[in-house]
Amino acid sequence: MTEHGAFKNDRRHGPDLIRQLFSWMAILAWLVFIVAIVLIHYARPELDTGLVRYWQLDIRQDWHPQLTLWLHYLLWVTAGLSGVSLVFNRLRARRKEDRLHFNLVLLLLTSIALVLYLMRL
């Protein structure tokens, strides 16, 4: 034990460039996911409310094909970025203090679930 840390041979002085890259990949994956969520709003079928039926307005009752295609791409990019970041982070985690990033696991599972839901349509 030394005065600067718990382990005498711990030479790590903060995150190195590769670990910072993993963090930036996670941030990028979340930003792409947020864009995908906004795209879901525009690609989904329009709501059929009582007011729409009363005024007999035409609404789109199917998913917008072009936006749904872009949505698939964005969700696959999100899943890819989070999956790659998880795998590389796991390969670089060598100490007990290194831990799995729960937010990336959640992002990966959510994006895959959304892709499977869209494939069902």
N, CA, C and O atoms as CSV, one atom per row, in Angstrom:
chain,resi,resn,atom,element,x,y,z
A,1,MET,N,N,0.841,-1.179,0.000
A,1,MET,CA,C,0.000,0.000,0.000
A,1,MET,C,C,0.885,1.240,0.000
A,1,MET,O,O,1.883,1.323,0.716
A,2,THR,N,N,0.493,2.176,-0.809
A,2,THR,CA,C,1.214,3.447,-0.862
A,2,THR,C,C,0.254,4.560,-0.516
A,2,THR,O,O,-0.947,4.339,-0.357
A,3,GLU,N,N,0.791,5.754,-0.401
A,3,GLU,CA,C,-0.063,6.883,-0.047
A,3,GLU,C,C,-0.904,7.362,-1.214
A,3,GLU,O,O,-1.900,8.051,-0.996
A,4,HIS,N,N,-0.540,7.019,-2.460
A,4,HIS,CA,C,-1.271,7.499,-3.632
A,4,HIS,C,C,-2.354,6.552,-4.111
A,4,HIS,O,O,-3.210,6.960,-4.895
A,5,GLY,N,N,-2.348,5.333,-3.681
A,5,GLY,CA,C,-3.358,4.400,-4.153
A,5,GLY,C,C,-3.366,3.139,-3.330
A,5,GLY,O,O,-2.568,2.953,-2.412
A,6,ALA,N,N,-4.297,2.278,-3.690
A,6,ALA,CA,C,-4.463,1.046,-2.932
A,6,ALA,C,C,-3.424,0.000,-3.331
A,6,ALA,O,O,-3.041,-0.837,-2.513
A,7,PHE,N,N,-2.971,0.042,-4.575
A,7,PHE,CA,C,-2.052,-0.976,-5.061
A,7,PHE,C,C,-0.711,-0.338,-5.425
A,7,PHE,O,O,-0.660,0.747,-6.004
A,8,LYS,N,N,0.355,-1.023,-5.080
A,8,LYS,CA,C,1.693,-0.501,-5.331
A,8,LYS,C,C,2.018,-0.474,-6.822
A,8,LYS,O,O,2.711,0.430,-7.288
A,9,ASN,N,N,1.521,-1.457,-7.573
A,9,ASN,CA,C,1.861,-1.572,-8.988
A,9,ASN,C,C,0.816,-0.969,-9.908
A,9,ASN,O,O,0.856,-1.208,-11.115
A,10,ASP,N,N,-0.095,-0.213,-9.386
A,10,ASP,CA,C,-1.115,0.417,-10.224
A,10,ASP,C,C,-0.510,1.632,-10.914
A,10,ASP,O,O,-0.289,2.667,-10.285
A,11,ARG,N,N,-0.242,1.498,-12.223
A,11,ARG,CA,C,0.416,2.558,-12.974
A,11,ARG,C,C,-0.573,3.382,-13.777
A,11,ARG,O,O,-0.173,4.270,-14.530
A,12,ARG,N,N,-1.834,3.105,-13.629
A,12,ARG,CA,C,-2.839,3.821,-14.387
A,12,ARG,C,C,-3.065,5.209,-13.783
A,12,ARG,O,O,-3.299,5.344,-12.582
A,13,HIS,N,N,-2.992,6.231,-14.629
A,13,HIS,CA,C,-3.178,7.617,-14.178
A,13,HIS,C,C,-4.423,8.209,-14.806
A,13,HIS,O,O,-4.407,9.362,-15.237
A,14,GLY,N,N,-5.477,7.462,-14.865
A,14,GLY,CA,C,-6.703,7.926,-15.499
A,14,GLY,C,C,-6.947,7.153,-16.780
A,14,GLY,O,O,-6.154,6.291,-17.157
A,15,PRO,N,N,-8.036,7.463,-17.440
A,15,PRO,CA,C,-8.365,6.718,-18.657
A,15,PRO,C,C,-7.405,7.044,-19.803
A,15,PRO,O,O,-7.088,8.205,-20.060
A,16,ASP,N,N,-6.959,6.005,-20.474
A,16,ASP,CA,C,-6.092,6.222,-21.628
A,16,ASP,C,C,-6.936,6.547,-22.857
A,16,ASP,O,O,-8.160,6.637,-22.769
A,17,LEU,N,N,-6.291,6.718,-23.977
A,17,LEU,CA,C,-6.977,7.145,-25.197
A,17,LEU,C,C,-8.017,6.119,-25.647
A,17,LEU,O,O,-9.090,6.495,-26.119
A,18,ILE,N,N,-7.713,4.842,-25.506
A,18,ILE,CA,C,-8.641,3.803,-25.958
A,18,ILE,C,C,-9.891,3.779,-25.071
A,18,ILE,O,O,-11.005,3.647,-25.577
A,19,ARG,N,N,-9.713,3.905,-23.769
A,19,ARG,CA,C,-10.882,3.934,-22.871
A,19,ARG,C,C,-11.715,5.183,-23.101
A,19,ARG,O,O,-12.938,5.129,-22.970
A,20,GLN,N,N,-11.097,6.299,-23.438
A,20,GLN,CA,C,-11.843,7.504,-23.769
A,20,GLN,C,C,-12.604,7.308,-25.070
A,20,GLN,O,O,-13.714,7.820,-25.219
A,21,LEU,N,N,-12.023,6.574,-26.014
A,21,LEU,CA,C,-12.705,6.261,-27.267
A,21,LEU,C,C,-13.964,5.445,-27.000
A,21,LEU,O,O,-14.991,5.670,-27.640
A,22,PHE,N,N,-13.898,4.508,-26.072
A,22,PHE,CA,C,-15.083,3.725,-25.718
A,22,PHE,C,C,-16.173,4.614,-25.137
A,22,PHE,O,O,-17.355,4.429,-25.426
A,23,SER,N,N,-15.774,5.570,-24.325
A,23,SER,CA,C,-16.760,6.499,-23.762
A,23,SER,C,C,-17.409,7.339,-24.858
A,23,SER,O,O,-18.621,7.554,-24.838
A,24,TRP,N,N,-16.625,7.805,-25.796
A,24,TRP,CA,C,-17.178,8.602,-26.899
A,24,TRP,C,C,-18.065,7.755,-27.799
A,24,TRP,O,O,-19.053,8.250,-28.341
A,25,MET,N,N,-17.717,6.468,-27.963
A,25,MET,CA,C,-18.579,5.576,-28.747
A,25,MET,C,C,-19.921,5.393,-28.047
A,25,MET,O,O,-20.958,5.332,-28.706
A,26,ALA,N,N,-19.910,5.306,-26.741
A,26,ALA,CA,C,-21.160,5.170,-25.979
A,26,ALA,C,C,-22.010,6.430,-26.117
A,26,ALA,O,O,-23.225,6.339,-26.295
A,27,ILE,N,N,-21.390,7.591,-26.037
A,27,ILE,CA,C,-22.126,8.845,-26.201
A,27,ILE,C,C,-22.708,8.942,-27.599
A,27,ILE,O,O,-23.858,9.346,-27.772
A,28,LEU,N,N,-21.913,8.572,-28.602
A,28,LEU,CA,C,-22.398,8.586,-29.987
A,28,LEU,C,C,-23.558,7.611,-30.170
A,28,LEU,O,O,-24.522,7.922,-30.869
A,29,ALA,N,N,-23.472,6.438,-29.552
A,29,ALA,CA,C,-24.553,5.454,-29.654
A,29,ALA,C,C,-25.837,6.011,-29.044
A,29,ALA,O,O,-26.916,5.820,-29.605
A,30,TRP,N,N,-25.737,6.692,-27.909
A,30,TRP,CA,C,-26.924,7.284,-27.289
A,30,TRP,C,C,-27.493,8.410,-28.149
A,30,TRP,O,O,-28.712,8.551,-28.241
A,31,LEU,N,N,-26.649,9.203,-28.769
A,31,LEU,CA,C,-27.140,10.275,-29.645
A,31,LEU,C,C,-27.865,9.711,-30.862
A,31,LEU,O,O,-28.909,10.225,-31.262
A,32,VAL,N,N,-27.307,8.653,-31.449
A,32,VAL,CA,C,-27.974,8.002,-32.589
A,32,VAL,C,C,-29.304,7.422,-32.149
A,32,VAL,O,O,-30.279,7.478,-32.899
A,33,PHE,N,N,-29.364,6.865,-30.945
A,33,PHE,CA,C,-30.613,6.307,-30.434
A,33,PHE,C,C,-31.656,7.401,-30.230
A,33,PHE,O,O,-32.833,7.188,-30.521
A,34,ILE,N,N,-31.249,8.554,-29.741
A,34,ILE,CA,C,-32.190,9.664,-29.564
A,34,ILE,C,C,-32.739,10.123,-30.910
A,34,ILE,O,O,-33.924,10.436,-31.024
A,35,VAL,N,N,-31.881,10.165,-31.932
A,35,VAL,CA,C,-32.352,10.506,-33.280
A,35,VAL,C,C,-33.350,9.456,-33.762
A,35,VAL,O,O,-34.349,9.793,-34.398
A,36,ALA,N,N,-33.083,8.184,-33.460
A,36,ALA,CA,C,-34.003,7.113,-33.854
A,36,ALA,C,C,-35.349,7.248,-33.151
A,36,ALA,O,O,-36.391,6.981,-33.750
A,37,ILE,N,N,-35.336,7.658,-31.893
A,37,ILE,CA,C,-36.591,7.851,-31.157
A,37,ILE,C,C,-37.403,8.980,-31.786
A,37,ILE,O,O,-38.622,8.868,-31.912
A,38,VAL,N,N,-36.741,10.060,-32.181
A,38,VAL,CA,C,-37.439,11.159,-32.858
A,38,VAL,C,C,-37.998,10.674,-34.195
A,38,VAL,O,O,-39.106,11.045,-34.583
A,39,LEU,N,N,-37.229,9.848,-34.893
A,39,LEU,CA,C,-37.676,9.319,-36.184
A,39,LEU,C,C,-38.877,8.389,-36.018
A,39,LEU,O,O,-39.727,8.318,-36.906
A,40,ILE,N,N,-38.958,7.684,-34.904
A,40,ILE,CA,C,-40.126,6.831,-34.634
A,40,ILE,C,C,-41.390,7.673,-34.618
A,40,ILE,O,O,-42.432,7.252,-35.122
A,41,HIS,N,N,-41.296,8.858,-34.041
A,41,HIS,CA,C,-42.465,9.735,-33.960
A,41,HIS,C,C,-43.003,10.077,-35.350
A,41,HIS,O,O,-44.217,10.114,-35.549
A,42,TYR,N,N,-42.118,10.324,-36.304
A,42,TYR,CA,C,-42.556,10.705,-37.645
A,42,TYR,C,C,-42.876,9.505,-38.529
A,42,TYR,O,O,-43.636,9.641,-39.488
A,43,ALA,N,N,-42.321,8.346,-38.236
A,43,ALA,CA,C,-42.525,7.173,-39.085
A,43,ALA,C,C,-43.750,6.353,-38.690
A,43,ALA,O,O,-44.289,5.628,-39.525
A,44,ARG,N,N,-44.192,6.447,-37.471
A,44,ARG,CA,C,-45.302,5.613,-36.992
A,44,ARG,C,C,-46.624,6.059,-37.625
A,44,ARG,O,O,-46.727,7.167,-38.151
A,45,PRO,N,N,-47.617,5.197,-37.569
A,45,PRO,CA,C,-48.937,5.598,-38.071
A,45,PRO,C,C,-49.505,6.759,-37.251
A,45,PRO,O,O,-49.213,6.907,-36.064
A,46,GLU,N,N,-50.310,7.567,-37.909
A,46,GLU,CA,C,-50.902,8.706,-37.213
A,46,GLU,C,C,-52.021,8.234,-36.291
A,46,GLU,O,O,-52.669,7.220,-36.554
A,47,LEU,N,N,-52.238,8.967,-35.223
A,47,LEU,CA,C,-53.243,8.582,-34.235
A,47,LEU,C,C,-54.650,8.824,-34.771
A,47,LEU,O,O,-54.939,9.861,-35.368
A,48,ASP,N,N,-55.501,7.855,-34.545
A,48,ASP,CA,C,-56.896,7.956,-34.954
A,48,ASP,C,C,-57.715,8.359,-33.733
A,48,ASP,O,O,-58.098,7.517,-32.921
A,49,THR,N,N,-57.974,9.639,-33.619
A,49,THR,CA,C,-58.720,10.154,-32.467
A,49,THR,C,C,-60.171,10.418,-32.864
A,49,THR,O,O,-60.536,10.339,-34.037
A,50,GLY,N,N,-60.977,10.728,-31.871
A,50,GLY,CA,C,-62.386,11.031,-32.138
A,50,GLY,C,C,-62.559,12.267,-32.994
A,50,GLY,O,O,-63.459,12.323,-33.832
A,51,LEU,N,N,-61.705,13.260,-32.792
A,51,LEU,CA,C,-61.770,14.478,-33.574
A,51,LEU,C,C,-61.441,14.219,-35.044
A,51,LEU,O,O,-62.049,14.818,-35.932
A,52,VAL,N,N,-60.487,13.333,-35.300
A,52,VAL,CA,C,-60.131,12.971,-36.677
A,52,VAL,C,C,-61.301,12.259,-37.348
A,52,VAL,O,O,-61.612,12.521,-38.510
A,53,ARG,N,N,-61.944,11.364,-36.616
A,53,ARG,CA,C,-63.095,10.663,-37.175
A,53,ARG,C,C,-64.277,11.607,-37.377
A,53,ARG,O,O,-65.007,11.471,-38.359
A,54,TYR,N,N,-64.478,12.553,-36.476
A,54,TYR,CA,C,-65.598,13.498,-36.595
A,54,TYR,C,C,-65.444,14.369,-37.841
A,54,TYR,O,O,-66.409,14.579,-38.576
A,55,TRP,N,N,-64.245,14.870,-38.075
A,55,TRP,CA,C,-64.007,15.711,-39.246
A,55,TRP,C,C,-63.675,14.900,-40.496
A,55,TRP,O,O,-63.459,15.469,-41.566
A,56,GLN,N,N,-63.633,13.581,-40.367
A,56,GLN,CA,C,-63.364,12.657,-41.467
A,56,GLN,C,C,-62.067,13.011,-42.194
A,56,GLN,O,O,-62.033,13.122,-43.420
A,57,LEU,N,N,-61.009,13.186,-41.416
A,57,LEU,CA,C,-59.699,13.505,-41.974
A,57,LEU,C,C,-58.997,12.224,-42.405
A,57,LEU,O,O,-59.150,11.171,-41.787
A,58,ASP,N,N,-58.233,12.341,-43.471
A,58,ASP,CA,C,-57.424,11.200,-43.911
A,58,ASP,C,C,-56.147,11.158,-43.082
A,58,ASP,O,O,-55.458,12.166,-42.924
A,59,ILE,N,N,-55.851,9.992,-42.565
A,59,ILE,CA,C,-54.624,9.815,-41.800
A,59,ILE,C,C,-53.881,8.602,-42.347
A,59,ILE,O,O,-54.469,7.703,-42.948
A,60,ARG,N,N,-52.570,8.608,-42.120
A,60,ARG,CA,C,-51.741,7.476,-42.538
A,60,ARG,C,C,-51.857,6.387,-41.477
A,60,ARG,O,O,-51.580,6.635,-40.304
A,61,GLN,N,N,-52.261,5.189,-41.876
A,61,GLN,CA,C,-52.466,4.108,-40.919
A,61,GLN,C,C,-51.356,3.059,-40.952
A,61,GLN,O,O,-51.421,2.059,-40.237
A,62,ASP,N,N,-50.349,3.285,-41.774
A,62,ASP,CA,C,-49.201,2.381,-41.853
A,62,ASP,C,C,-47.929,3.154,-41.516
A,62,ASP,O,O,-47.906,4.385,-41.517
A,63,TRP,N,N,-46.882,2.403,-41.231
A,63,TRP,CA,C,-45.591,3.027,-40.989
A,63,TRP,C,C,-45.068,3.602,-42.303
A,63,TRP,O,O,-45.226,2.994,-43.362
A,64,HIS,N,N,-44.454,4.760,-42.229
A,64,HIS,CA,C,-43.878,5.403,-43.412
A,64,HIS,C,C,-42.699,4.552,-43.889
A,64,HIS,O,O,-41.748,4.349,-43.133
A,65,PRO,N,N,-42.741,4.047,-45.136
A,65,PRO,CA,C,-41.726,3.070,-45.562
A,65,PRO,C,C,-40.295,3.617,-45.577
A,65,PRO,O,O,-39.376,2.942,-45.112
A,66,GLN,N,N,-40.097,4.814,-46.099
A,66,GLN,CA,C,-38.739,5.351,-46.192
A,66,GLN,C,C,-38.177,5.680,-44.808
A,66,GLN,O,O,-37.015,5.391,-44.520
A,67,LEU,N,N,-39.001,6.280,-43.961
A,67,LEU,CA,C,-38.527,6.602,-42.611
A,67,LEU,C,C,-38.289,5.345,-41.784
A,67,LEU,O,O,-37.391,5.315,-40.942
A,68,THR,N,N,-39.084,4.313,-42.019
A,68,THR,CA,C,-38.886,3.053,-41.302
A,68,THR,C,C,-37.571,2.398,-41.724
A,68,THR,O,O,-36.893,1.778,-40.905
A,69,LEU,N,N,-37.215,2.532,-42.989
A,69,LEU,CA,C,-35.927,2.005,-43.453
A,69,LEU,C,C,-34.777,2.735,-42.761
A,69,LEU,O,O,-33.825,2.102,-42.305
A,70,TRP,N,N,-34.861,4.053,-42.683
A,70,TRP,CA,C,-33.839,4.823,-41.981
A,70,TRP,C,C,-33.809,4.471,-40.496
A,70,TRP,O,O,-32.749,4.454,-39.871
A,71,LEU,N,N,-34.960,4.197,-39.954
A,71,LEU,CA,C,-35.046,3.812,-38.549
A,71,LEU,C,C,-34.318,2.495,-38.301
A,71,LEU,O,O,-33.613,2.347,-37.303
A,72,HIS,N,N,-34.493,1.543,-39.209
A,72,HIS,CA,C,-33.760,0.274,-39.116
A,72,HIS,C,C,-32.256,0.528,-39.107
A,72,HIS,O,O,-31.536,-0.017,-38.272
A,73,TYR,N,N,-31.788,1.351,-40.032
A,73,TYR,CA,C,-30.358,1.647,-40.109
A,73,TYR,C,C,-29.840,2.276,-38.820
A,73,TYR,O,O,-28.795,1.883,-38.302
A,74,LEU,N,N,-30.578,3.252,-38.311
A,74,LEU,CA,C,-30.139,3.923,-37.087
A,74,LEU,C,C,-30.110,2.965,-35.895
A,74,LEU,O,O,-29.202,3.028,-35.066
A,75,LEU,N,N,-31.091,2.091,-35.812
A,75,LEU,CA,C,-31.113,1.139,-34.691
A,75,LEU,C,C,-29.985,0.115,-34.804
A,75,LEU,O,O,-29.414,-0.292,-33.792
A,76,TRP,N,N,-29.661,-0.304,-36.027
A,76,TRP,CA,C,-28.541,-1.221,-36.203
A,76,TRP,C,C,-27.209,-0.535,-35.879
A,76,TRP,O,O,-26.312,-1.154,-35.307
A,77,VAL,N,N,-27.085,0.734,-36.244
A,77,VAL,CA,C,-25.870,1.482,-35.889
A,77,VAL,C,C,-25.760,1.607,-34.373
A,77,VAL,O,O,-24.677,1.449,-33.809
A,78,THR,N,N,-26.875,1.889,-33.723
A,78,THR,CA,C,-26.886,1.984,-32.261
A,78,THR,C,C,-26.477,0.656,-31.629
A,78,THR,O,O,-25.642,0.627,-30.725
A,79,ALA,N,N,-27.060,-0.433,-32.101
A,79,ALA,CA,C,-26.715,-1.751,-31.558
A,79,ALA,C,C,-25.252,-2.084,-31.830
A,79,ALA,O,O,-24.568,-2.644,-30.973
A,80,GLY,N,N,-24.779,-1.741,-33.011
A,80,GLY,CA,C,-23.378,-2.019,-33.347
A,80,GLY,C,C,-22.413,-1.228,-32.487
A,80,GLY,O,O,-21.446,-1.784,-31.966
A,81,LEU,N,N,-22.664,0.061,-32.333
A,81,LEU,CA,C,-21.777,0.891,-31.515
A,81,LEU,C,C,-21.766,0.445,-30.055
A,81,LEU,O,O,-20.705,0.365,-29.436
A,82,SER,N,N,-22.927,0.161,-29.516
A,82,SER,CA,C,-22.971,-0.258,-28.111
A,82,SER,C,C,-22.366,-1.654,-27.941
A,82,SER,O,O,-21.688,-1.916,-26.948
A,83,GLY,N,N,-22.604,-2.539,-28.889
A,83,GLY,CA,C,-22.020,-3.884,-28.800
A,83,GLY,C,C,-20.510,-3.868,-28.912
A,83,GLY,O,O,-19.823,-4.541,-28.143
A,84,VAL,N,N,-19.985,-3.107,-29.863
A,84,VAL,CA,C,-18.530,-3.008,-30.021
A,84,VAL,C,C,-17.895,-2.362,-28.795
A,84,VAL,O,O,-16.845,-2.799,-28.325
A,85,SER,N,N,-18.533,-1.334,-28.291
A,85,SER,CA,C,-18.007,-0.680,-27.096
A,85,SER,C,C,-18.013,-1.629,-25.896
A,85,SER,O,O,-17.067,-1.633,-25.107
A,86,LEU,N,N,-19.063,-2.426,-25.752
A,86,LEU,CA,C,-19.119,-3.395,-24.656
A,86,LEU,C,C,-18.036,-4.465,-24.781
A,86,LEU,O,O,-17.377,-4.811,-23.800
A,87,VAL,N,N,-17.861,-4.980,-25.988
A,87,VAL,CA,C,-16.871,-6.047,-26.189
A,87,VAL,C,C,-15.461,-5.521,-25.946
A,87,VAL,O,O,-14.686,-6.151,-25.226
A,88,PHE,N,N,-15.119,-4.385,-26.529
A,88,PHE,CA,C,-13.779,-3.843,-26.344
A,88,PHE,C,C,-13.536,-3.401,-24.900
A,88,PHE,O,O,-12.429,-3.543,-24.380
A,89,ASN,N,N,-14.563,-2.871,-24.263
A,89,ASN,CA,C,-14.413,-2.491,-22.862
A,89,ASN,C,C,-14.174,-3.721,-21.999
A,89,ASN,O,O,-13.379,-3.686,-21.060
A,90,ARG,N,N,-14.858,-4.792,-22.319
A,90,ARG,CA,C,-14.676,-6.037,-21.559
A,90,ARG,C,C,-13.283,-6.608,-21.787
A,90,ARG,O,O,-12.684,-7.159,-20.863
A,91,LEU,N,N,-12.764,-6.485,-22.996
A,91,LEU,CA,C,-11.415,-6.980,-23.273
A,91,LEU,C,C,-10.354,-6.151,-22.554
A,91,LEU,O,O,-9.298,-6.670,-22.192
A,92,ARG,N,N,-10.629,-4.873,-22.350
A,92,ARG,CA,C,-9.670,-3.988,-21.696
A,92,ARG,C,C,-9.797,-3.996,-20.173
A,92,ARG,O,O,-8.902,-3.510,-19.482
A,93,ALA,N,N,-10.888,-4.536,-19.640
A,93,ALA,CA,C,-11.103,-4.531,-18.195
A,93,ALA,C,C,-10.253,-5.614,-17.552
A,93,ALA,O,O,-10.515,-6.805,-17.720
A,94,ARG,N,N,-9.238,-5.193,-16.821
A,94,ARG,CA,C,-8.326,-6.159,-16.213
A,94,ARG,C,C,-8.308,-6.081,-14.696
A,94,ARG,O,O,-7.834,-7.000,-14.029
A,95,ARG,N,N,-8.809,-5.016,-14.164
A,95,ARG,CA,C,-8.757,-4.842,-12.713
A,95,ARG,C,C,-10.131,-5.041,-12.095
A,95,ARG,O,O,-11.148,-5.012,-12.789
A,96,LYS,N,N,-10.152,-5.244,-10.786
A,96,LYS,CA,C,-11.424,-5.428,-10.093
A,96,LYS,C,C,-12.286,-4.175,-10.157
A,96,LYS,O,O,-13.513,-4.263,-10.127
A,97,GLU,N,N,-11.660,-3.022,-10.243
A,97,GLU,CA,C,-12.411,-1.773,-10.260
A,97,GLU,C,C,-13.075,-1.514,-11.613
A,97,GLU,O,O,-14.017,-0.726,-11.697
A,98,ASP,N,N,-12.596,-2.167,-12.663
A,98,ASP,CA,C,-13.204,-2.006,-13.993
A,98,ASP,C,C,-14.527,-2.736,-13.998
A,98,ASP,O,O,-14.611,-3.902,-13.614
A,99,ARG,N,N,-15.564,-2.037,-14.439
A,99,ARG,CA,C,-16.891,-2.652,-14.380
A,99,ARG,C,C,-17.604,-2.534,-15.720
A,99,ARG,O,O,-17.236,-1.747,-16.593
A,100,LEU,N,N,-18.626,-3.341,-15.837
A,100,LEU,CA,C,-19.475,-3.363,-17.018
A,100,LEU,C,C,-20.384,-2.140,-17.010
A,100,LEU,O,O,-20.921,-1.771,-15.966
A,101,HIS,N,N,-20.554,-1.520,-18.149
A,101,HIS,CA,C,-21.385,-0.332,-18.260
A,101,HIS,C,C,-22.831,-0.760,-18.520
A,101,HIS,O,O,-23.177,-1.207,-19.613
A,102,PHE,N,N,-23.664,-0.613,-17.491
A,102,PHE,CA,C,-25.056,-1.057,-17.566
A,102,PHE,C,C,-25.838,-0.280,-18.618
A,102,PHE,O,O,-26.733,-0.837,-19.255
A,103,ASN,N,N,-25.515,0.996,-18.812
A,103,ASN,CA,C,-26.266,1.786,-19.784
A,103,ASN,C,C,-26.055,1.269,-21.208
A,103,ASN,O,O,-26.965,1.361,-22.032
A,104,LEU,N,N,-24.887,0.734,-21.508
A,104,LEU,CA,C,-24.653,0.177,-22.837
A,104,LEU,C,C,-25.397,-1.140,-23.033
A,104,LEU,O,O,-25.882,-1.432,-24.126
A,105,VAL,N,N,-25.483,-1.925,-21.974
A,105,VAL,CA,C,-26.259,-3.170,-22.059
A,105,VAL,C,C,-27.725,-2.841,-22.305
A,105,VAL,O,O,-28.375,-3.462,-23.146
A,106,LEU,N,N,-28.240,-1.865,-21.570
A,106,LEU,CA,C,-29.620,-1.427,-21.742
A,106,LEU,C,C,-29.861,-0.880,-23.147
A,106,LEU,O,O,-30.886,-1.176,-23.761
A,107,LEU,N,N,-28.930,-0.093,-23.650
A,107,LEU,CA,C,-29.052,0.458,-24.998
A,107,LEU,C,C,-29.025,-0.642,-26.052
A,107,LEU,O,O,-29.808,-0.606,-27.001
A,108,LEU,N,N,-28.146,-1.607,-25.899
A,108,LEU,CA,C,-28.060,-2.718,-26.845
A,108,LEU,C,C,-29.350,-3.528,-26.857
A,108,LEU,O,O,-29.874,-3.835,-27.928
A,109,LEU,N,N,-29.865,-3.876,-25.694
A,109,LEU,CA,C,-31.096,-4.667,-25.624
A,109,LEU,C,C,-32.302,-3.897,-26.160
A,109,LEU,O,O,-33.158,-4.475,-26.830
A,110,THR,N,N,-32.375,-2.601,-25.869
A,110,THR,CA,C,-33.488,-1.788,-26.343
A,110,THR,C,C,-33.463,-1.637,-27.855
A,110,THR,O,O,-34.503,-1.746,-28.505
A,111,SER,N,N,-32.303,-1.390,-28.416
A,111,SER,CA,C,-32.228,-1.215,-29.871
A,111,SER,C,C,-32.517,-2.528,-30.602
A,111,SER,O,O,-33.162,-2.517,-31.651
A,112,ILE,N,N,-32.056,-3.645,-30.068
A,112,ILE,CA,C,-32.360,-4.935,-30.694
A,112,ILE,C,C,-33.850,-5.244,-30.575
A,112,ILE,O,O,-34.450,-5.761,-31.518
A,113,ALA,N,N,-34.450,-4.932,-29.427
A,113,ALA,CA,C,-35.892,-5.157,-29.266
A,113,ALA,C,C,-36.701,-4.318,-30.245
A,113,ALA,O,O,-37.685,-4.797,-30.809
A,114,LEU,N,N,-36.294,-3.072,-30.450
A,114,LEU,CA,C,-36.999,-2.224,-31.418
A,114,LEU,C,C,-36.836,-2.726,-32.845
A,114,LEU,O,O,-37.784,-2.668,-33.628
A,115,VAL,N,N,-35.661,-3.215,-33.194
A,115,VAL,CA,C,-35.457,-3.775,-34.532
A,115,VAL,C,C,-36.350,-5.001,-34.724
A,115,VAL,O,O,-36.975,-5.158,-35.773
A,116,LEU,N,N,-36.409,-5.864,-33.716
A,116,LEU,CA,C,-37.274,-7.051,-33.825
A,116,LEU,C,C,-38.743,-6.659,-33.932
A,116,LEU,O,O,-39.501,-7.299,-34.661
A,117,TYR,N,N,-39.151,-5.620,-33.218
A,117,TYR,CA,C,-40.537,-5.139,-33.309
A,117,TYR,C,C,-40.822,-4.606,-34.724
A,117,TYR,O,O,-41.878,-4.877,-35.295
A,118,LEU,N,N,-39.889,-3.863,-35.266
A,118,LEU,CA,C,-40.100,-3.311,-36.623
A,118,LEU,C,C,-40.079,-4.402,-37.689
A,118,LEU,O,O,-40.754,-4.277,-38.711
A,119,MET,N,N,-39.328,-5.451,-37.472
A,119,MET,CA,C,-39.307,-6.566,-38.434
A,119,MET,C,C,-40.631,-7.317,-38.429
A,119,MET,O,O,-41.020,-7.915,-39.433
A,120,ARG,N,N,-41.317,-7.282,-37.297
A,120,ARG,CA,C,-42.596,-7.970,-37.169
A,120,ARG,C,C,-43.693,-7.265,-37.955
A,120,ARG,O,O,-44.686,-7.891,-38.327
A,121,LEU,N,N,-43.525,-5.971,-38.213
A,121,LEU,CA,C,-44.559,-5.202,-38.898
A,121,LEU,C,C,-44.728,-5.647,-40.318
A,121,LEU,O,O,-45.562,-5.102,-41.041
